Amino acid sequence: MLDTINQPEASSLPEPAEFETNGRRVVMRRAGFGLAGITAAGLLASRSAKAATANAANDEAIFNFALNFEYLGAEYYLRGVTGKGLSSFTSVTGTGKAGTANGGSLVPFRTPALAYYAQQLANDELAHVEFIREALGSVAIAEPTIDLVNSWNTLAAAAGLGSSFNPFASEVNFMVGAYILEDVCVTALAGAADLLTIPANVSYAAGLLGAESYQAGAIRSFLADVGGGTVTNAISALRAELGGTFDNGTNYESNPFNFTNVDYNGQVARRTTSQVLSIAYGSNVPGTAMGGFFPNGVNGTIFTV
């Protein structure tokens, strides 16, 4: 599948930095990002007004929808960096049907920079999960069933890149898998801005969007550097077909180093929840409620294409 992408020579990696989890949780609490901080902004509480209650319930549904995808990203990066799943680092219980994540393994990193990139991605996604879970408190959804094996094979075949793909087999493969995920998260958060009803919550979503955009840009830049244009263009074409919006690979309009995914106004696509689920499930048939990365569907009140 990835014959067009250069695999780096083996090199000696430095001792990996300690994977920081407890430290990040302490920083988050000190920053006031826990339940109390966002409750004050109105995410989960109303001051008796019906409109405020409706707004809080709406925003709660959007953040829970996003939490499904933060679970997915955290599982992917943590398994690639540590060989362990998300539940080894934080709680994944909550409302809805609790599932399990399967697949994933330590990635044999050859390039020190990429090893540290991946570690940063894992830290960030774990922090996003904890941030949203603490904000939602008792109404946070449980982690749904996540498939990190068959989902990749299905996507690879649909994109015309072969019948099988293991993103954990090499560092380049791992970045290709990250490419599949990150741009979708960016467009999902951009689309959420229209749906959120409490201004303070738009600010929180913007913070998440900024982090995901940094991540996506770094991943796109690396894949462009190693000649990944053919692969990324194929993946983007599939996402555009499933998700119903433009999606540009790293080799776009004679620019082989297209590190952004934007339109002629310099804007990222804003995908609806239905369009995001179409990509995650691997089907844009209306009413689809499971498949792809989420074989039993996502948790929360927003779950169908």
Secondary structure, 3 states (H helix, E strand, C coil): CCCCCCCCCCCCCCCCCCCCCHHHHHHHHHCCCCHHHHHHHCCCCCCCCHHHHHHHHHHHHHHHHHHHHHHHHHHHHHHHHHCCCHHHCCCCCCECCCCCEECCCCCCCCCHHHHHHHHHHHHHHHHHHHHHHHHHHHHCECCCCEECCHHHHHHHHHCCCCCCCCCCCCHHHHHHHHHHHHHHHHHHHHHHCCCCCCHHHHHHHHHHHHHHHHHHHHHHHHHHHCCCHHHHHHHHHHHHHHHCCCCCCCCECCECCCCCCECCCCCECCCCHHHHHHHHHCCCCCCCCCECCECCCCCCCCCCC
